[in-house]
């Protein structure tokens, strides 16, 4: 607002850097605020007042509304949607995360938004605030026409035709599902974790039920446990005709990477649970599993140290949270062993990874999230 004067007293108005004047400092006359074009209004505001506003969303929203002055209702709507989904705080927490981890988490946030908004709007919301923080933005996938396949059909000859005629038509083939998207299968929603050579690795989006890892507390591996028998028997058979699309595969069962507890022999399964390595790799890898950065209780509080600790508590927690059909967050089993051979690793209700295994294998309250490879 440089080179402006008050219309009442003619006093020159010179705001302080990064500030705006609403009233004349000489006569207290209201100073009209010029409307600004939206562009990335959040980036403009952050450049003036600092990114600490991400921790005070209502103030940031108020500043945006003041500057837009009703000129861009859609921009304010995007801001409101981001605030309601707590996107501001989630992105702000990524300032200290490395670029790779940040992009993974942003993709998780994008997937969360796409459960409520369309793809275009979800990208707009994420990138509006990511750009204001100086992050690399997410690029929407390029839209390409769905592949087609030629189908040859036989037509009956007419009176004028001496021989059958061949006619070409095309039909659309669904493209492979995107990683982290929701894929319907056998009456349930599944989250896509990987896509390879016409097959997708999927995991149930919800906890399907509570069930013990084994029938009793004892030293046991995935190969011999009752939960594996159930998933590849009763559960598999309950899928009806859909089960014909499931691909059996060799499942490696490595030892616990922190404590060396044996994971037992490799198995051949149609349905399985994720391992410690897989849950970290598929839901965002902070590197803490490999570096053994663990949290544990010390001196009256939880602390993290390398080479010590019981569980992983990182920026990927939210992505690992699973809920039951009633919407309540639940902990869920992994197939890897814990600290001792009579317990198994798990994911907690807030998404932490219990590498040490908080529950013995006979505990009946563990959530089950089956995973499987599916022919597309």
C-alpha positions, 0 to 999 in steps of 0.5 A: 500500500505504498504511495497511498494517502488517506482520503480524509486527512491526506496523511501518507499511508506507509504500512510496515513490511509484511503488514497491511493498514486498515485504519489511518494512524493519523485520523483513524479513518477506515482504509479500504483494502484492495481485493487481490486476485486469488492465484495462490493466496495462501502463498502470498499470506505465508510470505507476509506472516510466516508459515506458522499460520498453518497451526492457526487455520482460522486466522489463515482463513480469515486473512484469505477472506479479507484479501479475496473479499468475495472475489473467489468463492471456490478458493475459500471453499478449497481452504475450508475443505483443507481445514476440515480435513486437517490438511494444514497441520499434516503438511506443516508436520512434513517440514522436517521430513526428507523429500522422499518421505514427504512425497509419500505422505502427501500421496497418502493425504491425497488418497484420503481427500479422494475419498471425499472429493474428486481427483481434480479438487483433491490435487488442488487442495494439496498443492495449494498449501504444499506450494505455500510451504515451498514443497514440490507439488504433486502432479496429476497423472496424465489423462490417456485414453483407455486401451482398446482390444479388437474383438472379432464377431461373426455375422450371419450371411445375408441373401446378397452375401455368399460368405460370412463377413467379419466385422471389427468392433472395440470394447474398453478395457479398464486400466490398472488401478492406481496404487493407494486407490480403493478397489472393490472385490468380493463385496469388500473395499480393498486398498491397492498396495502394488501393481505388477504384470497384470496383478495387484497386491491388495489389502482389506481397507477395513478390519474384517474381524477380530481373531487370534493369531493362534489357538493358544499361546505358544512359540509359533511361526506363520507357517504353522499358525491357525490364522494362516489356515483360516485365511487360506481355508474358510475365508478363501472359500467364502469368496465364492467365484471371485476366488478364482482371480486370486493368485497363489504366491511364495511368501517369504518369512524373514526373521524379526529385523530388530531382535532376530526372532525366526520367522520360519519357512517360506510358505505358498499362500493365496491369502496372507498378512503383511510382514514388518517389511511390507507394512513399512514399504507399502504404507510409507517407509521412514527408514526407521525399521532398517535403522532400528530407531525405536521408541520405548518408555524411559524416565517417565516418558516415551523416547526414541533411540537407535538400536533400542526400543519396541515400536516405530512411531513416524510420520506414516502412522496415519496411513497405517490406521485401520478401522472396523465396520463401525468406524472404530480404530483397531490394532491389527496383526502382522505375520512377522514374529515379535521379540519372542516366538510366542508373540507376533508383530502388529500395527497399533490403533494410532498406526505405530508399528509394534516391532516387539509384538505387544500381544501374545499369539493367543490373544483373540482381540487382534484385527485381521486385514487379509492381503492377496495378489489378484489377477486384474 
